Amino acid sequence: MSVINVGQAVVLGVVEGVTEFLPVSSTGHLKITEGLMGIPVDDQAVVGFSAVIQVGAIAAVLLYFFKDIVRIVSAWCRGLVNREERYHHDYKFAWWVIAATIPIVVVGLAAKPLIDGPLASLWVVAGSLIVGSGVMWCADQMGRHKRGEDDTSFKDAMLVGGSQILALLFPGFSRSGATMSTALILDLDRVAATRLSFFLGIPALTGAGVYELKDALGAGVGAAPLAVGTIVSFVVAYASIAWLLKFVAKHSFNAFVIYRVVVGLGLLGLLATGVLN
């Protein structure tokens, strides 16, 4: 028997698709939803399932930014054989994404027992949602929003990429929230911060999904729930990406801050009263 059935996979796919790229923590929302449906959040198969369906959301990013990705990869390939091309920003950016992914890979492998065990607690999720909200609000207020995507540097990429570790260790902090907040502190504008968050998430989340696939299947999640959850997350994530880019072009992150605090406090209440454990 699969620990997650197809119906539950649909629900979790929707949650993943909606929240993966919004700065509200997809991992936190998945764990809350799993808890409400009676699914053990720290089960190895469940942890693996959550990582695998992220691939659907990543596929949505690849499709949405297909032209940008082709441009960047093409510049990188040309730069490998042509010295003059190496001065192009896209060539440098490709290397920056690769370099900025290394820290989260190292920490993810080294801290996997903690990430899959004690840090998978819903108490950690609740606390991280609230603390992360404060960080996001401060970043949005501090940032001068004066730098665009073409103004990013190697330092920006490394700092923003490294901030993904916060979400890895503290589910509920939000990978998108951590990366966008760091980018805002570095004075990138909201659209540039959001796009940089997307690009830096592609290798990290894809790698996590591929790495966890064998554990998810071997530990008790059927192929059908995995496929359904991944497809649903892809469709919903594509719509979510389009909406988010339009939203941040005209609005601050205050709505996300308020939402995170409400969800975090609500989760604390459910845990304190024993509704969730």
C-alpha positions as CSV (number, residue, x, y, z in Angstrom):
1,M,0.0,0.0,0.0
2,S,1.2,3.5,-0.9
3,V,1.5,5.8,2.1
4,I,0.0,8.5,-0.2
5,N,-3.0,7.8,-2.4
6,V,-3.9,9.5,-5.7
7,G,-6.5,11.8,-4.2
8,Q,-4.0,13.0,-1.6
9,A,-1.4,13.4,-4.3
10,V,-3.7,15.8,-6.2
11,V,-4.1,17.9,-3.1
12,L,-0.4,18.0,-2.4
13,G,0.3,18.7,-6.0
14,V,-1.9,21.8,-5.9
15,V,-0.3,23.0,-2.7
16,E,3.2,22.5,-4.1
17,G,2.3,24.2,-7.4
18,V,0.8,27.2,-5.6
19,T,3.4,27.7,-2.9
20,E,6.8,26.6,-4.4
21,F,7.7,30.0,-5.8
22,L,5.6,32.2,-3.6
23,P,7.6,33.4,-0.5
24,V,5.4,31.4,1.9
25,S,7.2,28.1,2.2
26,S,6.0,25.2,0.0
27,T,7.7,22.7,2.4
28,G,5.8,24.2,5.4
29,H,2.5,24.1,3.6
30,L,3.0,20.6,2.4
31,K,3.8,19.4,5.9
32,I,0.7,21.2,7.3
33,T,-1.5,19.7,4.6
34,E,0.0,16.2,5.2
35,G,-0.6,16.6,8.9
36,L,-4.2,17.6,8.4
37,M,-4.7,14.6,6.1
38,G,-3.1,12.2,8.7
39,I,0.0,11.6,6.7
40,P,3.2,11.2,8.8
41,V,5.3,14.3,7.9
42,D,8.6,12.7,8.9
43,D,8.1,9.4,7.1
44,Q,11.0,8.9,4.6
45,A,8.6,8.1,1.8
46,V,6.6,11.3,2.4
47,V,9.7,13.4,2.5
48,G,10.8,11.9,-0.7
49,F,7.4,12.5,-2.3
50,S,7.5,16.2,-1.4
51,A,10.9,16.5,-3.1
52,V,9.9,14.6,-6.2
53,I,6.8,16.6,-7.0
54,Q,8.9,19.7,-6.9
55,V,10.2,18.6,-10.2
56,G,6.8,19.4,-11.7
57,A,7.1,23.0,-10.4
58,I,10.7,23.2,-11.8
59,A,9.4,22.0,-15.2
60,A,7.0,24.9,-15.1
61,V,9.9,27.3,-14.6
62,L,11.8,25.7,-17.4
63,L,8.9,26.2,-19.8
64,Y,8.0,29.7,-18.6
65,F,11.6,31.0,-18.9
66,F,12.5,28.8,-21.8
67,K,13.8,31.6,-24.0
68,D,15.8,33.1,-21.2
69,I,17.3,29.7,-20.3
70,V,18.2,28.9,-23.9
71,R,19.9,32.3,-24.2
72,I,21.9,31.7,-21.0
73,V,22.9,28.2,-21.8
74,S,23.8,29.1,-25.4
75,A,26.0,31.9,-24.1
76,W,27.7,29.5,-21.7
77,C,28.3,27.0,-24.4
78,R,29.8,29.6,-26.7
79,G,32.0,30.9,-23.9
80,L,33.5,27.5,-23.3
81,V,35.1,27.6,-26.8
82,N,35.3,31.4,-27.5
83,R,37.3,33.6,-25.2
84,E,35.5,36.8,-26.4
85,E,32.1,35.4,-25.4
86,R,33.3,35.0,-21.8
87,Y,32.8,38.7,-21.2
88,H,29.0,38.3,-21.9
89,H,26.8,38.7,-18.8
90,D,24.8,35.5,-19.6
91,Y,28.0,33.4,-19.8
92,K,29.1,34.7,-16.3
93,F,25.5,34.3,-14.9
94,A,25.5,30.6,-15.9
95,W,28.7,30.0,-14.0
96,W,27.3,31.9,-11.0
97,V,24.2,29.7,-10.9
98,I,26.4,26.6,-10.9
99,A,28.7,28.0,-8.1
100,A,25.8,29.3,-6.0
101,T,24.2,25.8,-6.0
102,I,27.3,24.1,-4.4
103,P,26.7,25.3,-0.8
104,I,23.1,24.0,-0.6
105,V,24.2,20.6,-2.1
106,V,27.0,20.2,0.4
107,V,24.8,21.2,3.4
108,G,21.9,19.1,2.0
109,L,24.0,15.9,1.9
110,A,25.8,16.6,5.2
111,A,22.7,17.5,7.2
112,K,20.2,15.0,5.6
113,P,19.6,13.0,8.8
114,L,18.6,16.3,10.6
115,I,16.5,17.6,7.7
116,D,14.6,14.3,7.4
117,G,14.3,13.9,11.2
118,P,14.1,16.5,14.0
119,L,14.0,19.5,11.6
120,A,10.9,18.0,9.9
121,S,8.8,19.0,12.9
122,L,5.7,21.1,12.5
123,W,6.9,23.2,15.5
124,V,10.0,24.1,13.4
125,V,7.7,25.0,10.5
126,A,5.6,27.3,12.6
127,G,8.5,29.1,14.1
128,S,10.3,29.4,10.7
129,L,7.2,30.9,9.1
130,I,7.0,33.6,11.7
131,V,10.7,34.4,11.9
132,G,11.0,34.3,8.1
133,S,8.2,36.9,7.9
134,G,10.1,39.3,10.0
135,V,13.2,38.8,7.8
136,M,11.1,39.4,4.7
137,W,9.5,42.5,6.0
138,C,12.8,44.0,7.1
139,A,14.4,43.2,3.7
140,D,11.6,44.8,1.8
141,Q,11.8,48.0,3.9
142,M,15.7,48.1,3.9
143,G,16.1,47.4,0.2
144,R,16.4,50.4,-2.2
145,H,15.0,48.4,-5.2
146,K,17.4,50.3,-7.5
147,R,19.2,47.4,-9.3
148,G,17.9,45.4,-12.1
149,E,18.7,41.8,-13.3
150,D,21.5,43.0,-15.6
151,D,23.2,44.6,-12.5
152,T,23.6,41.3,-10.6
153,S,27.1,40.1,-9.7
154,F,28.9,36.9,-8.6
155,K,28.6,38.2,-5.0
156,D,24.9,38.6,-5.4
157,A,24.4,35.1,-6.8
158,M,26.5,33.5,-4.1
159,L,24.8,35.3,-1.2
160,V,21.3,34.7,-2.7
161,G,22.1,31.1,-3.5
162,G,23.6,30.4,-0.1
163,S,20.5,31.8,1.6
164,Q,18.6,28.7,0.3
165,I,20.3,26.8,3.1
166,L,18.0,28.6,5.6
167,A,14.9,27.0,4.0
168,L,16.7,23.6,3.7
169,L,17.4,23.5,7.5
170,F,14.3,25.3,8.6
171,P,11.2,24.1,6.7
172,G,8.8,27.0,6.8
173,F,11.4,29.7,6.3
174,S,10.8,29.4,2.5
175,R,13.4,29.0,-0.2
176,S,11.8,31.7,-2.2
177,G,11.4,33.9,0.8
178,A,15.0,33.5,1.8
179,T,16.4,34.2,-1.7
180,M,14.1,37.1,-2.4
181,S,14.8,38.7,1.0
182,T,18.5,38.4,0.4
183,A,18.2,39.9,-3.0
184,L,16.2,42.8,-1.7
185,I,18.8,43.5,1.0
186,L,21.3,43.7,-1.8
187,D,19.1,46.4,-3.4
188,L,17.8,44.4,-6.3
189,D,14.3,45.5,-7.3
190,R,11.4,43.1,-6.6
191,V,11.1,41.7,-10.2
192,A,14.9,41.1,-10.4
193,A,14.9,39.5,-7.0
194,T,12.0,37.2,-8.0
195,R,13.6,36.1,-11.3
196,L,17.0,35.5,-9.6
197,S,15.2,33.3,-7.1
198,F,13.6,31.3,-9.9
199,F,16.9,30.7,-11.8
200,L,18.8,29.7,-8.7
201,G,16.1,27.3,-7.7
202,I,16.3,25.3,-10.9
203,P,19.4,23.2,-10.3
204,A,18.9,22.8,-6.5
205,L,15.3,21.7,-6.6
206,T,15.8,19.5,-9.7
207,G,18.7,17.8,-8.0
208,A,16.7,17.2,-4.8
209,G,13.9,15.7,-6.7
210,V,16.1,13.3,-8.7
211,Y,18.0,12.3,-5.5
212,E,14.9,11.6,-3.5
213,L,13.1,9.6,-6.3
214,K,14.6,6.2,-5.4
215,D,13.8,6.7,-1.7
216,A,10.2,7.8,-2.4
217,L,9.5,4.8,-4.6
218,G,11.4,2.3,-2.4
219,A,10.0,3.6,0.9
220,G,6.3,3.1,0.0
221,V,5.0,5.7,-2.5
222,G,3.4,4.3,-5.6
223,A,4.3,5.4,-9.1
224,A,0.8,6.7,-9.8
225,P,0.6,9.1,-6.8
226,L,4.1,10.4,-7.7
227,A,3.2,10.9,-11.4
228,V,-0.2,12.6,-10.5
229,G,1.4,14.9,-7.9
230,T,4.1,16.0,-10.2
231,I,1.8,16.7,-13.2
232,V,-0.6,18.7,-11.0
233,S,2.2,20.7,-9.4
234,F,3.5,21.5,-13.0
235,V,0.2,22.9,-14.2
236,V,-0.6,24.9,-11.0
237,A,3.0,26.2,-10.7
238,Y,3.0,27.6,-14.2
239,A,0.0,29.8,-13.4
240,S,1.5,30.7,-10.0
241,I,4.7,32.0,-11.7
242,A,2.9,34.1,-14.2
243,W,0.8,35.7,-11.4
244,L,3.7,36.3,-9.0
245,L,5.8,38.2,-11.6
246,K,2.8,40.5,-12.3
247,F,2.1,41.0,-8.6
248,V,5.7,41.9,-7.5
249,A,6.0,44.5,-10.3
250,K,3.3,46.6,-8.6
251,H,3.1,45.5,-5.0
252,S,5.3,45.0,-1.9
253,F,5.8,41.7,-0.1
254,N,3.6,42.8,2.8
255,A,0.7,40.6,1.8
256,F,3.0,37.5,2.0
257,V,4.4,38.7,5.4
258,I,0.9,39.0,6.9
259,Y,-0.2,35.7,5.4
260,R,2.9,33.9,6.8
261,V,2.4,35.2,10.3
262,V,-1.3,34.2,10.3
263,V,-0.5,30.7,9.1
264,G,2.4,30.3,11.6
265,L,0.3,31.4,14.5
266,G,-2.6,29.2,13.4
267,L,-0.2,26.2,13.2
268,L,1.1,26.9,16.7
269,G,-2.5,26.9,17.9
270,L,-3.3,23.6,16.2
271,L,-0.1,22.1,17.7
272,A,-0.8,23.5,21.2
273,T,-4.4,22.1,21.2
274,G,-3.3,18.7,19.9
275,V,-5.3,19.0,16.6
276,L,-1.9,18.4,14.9
277,N,1.1,16.7,16.4
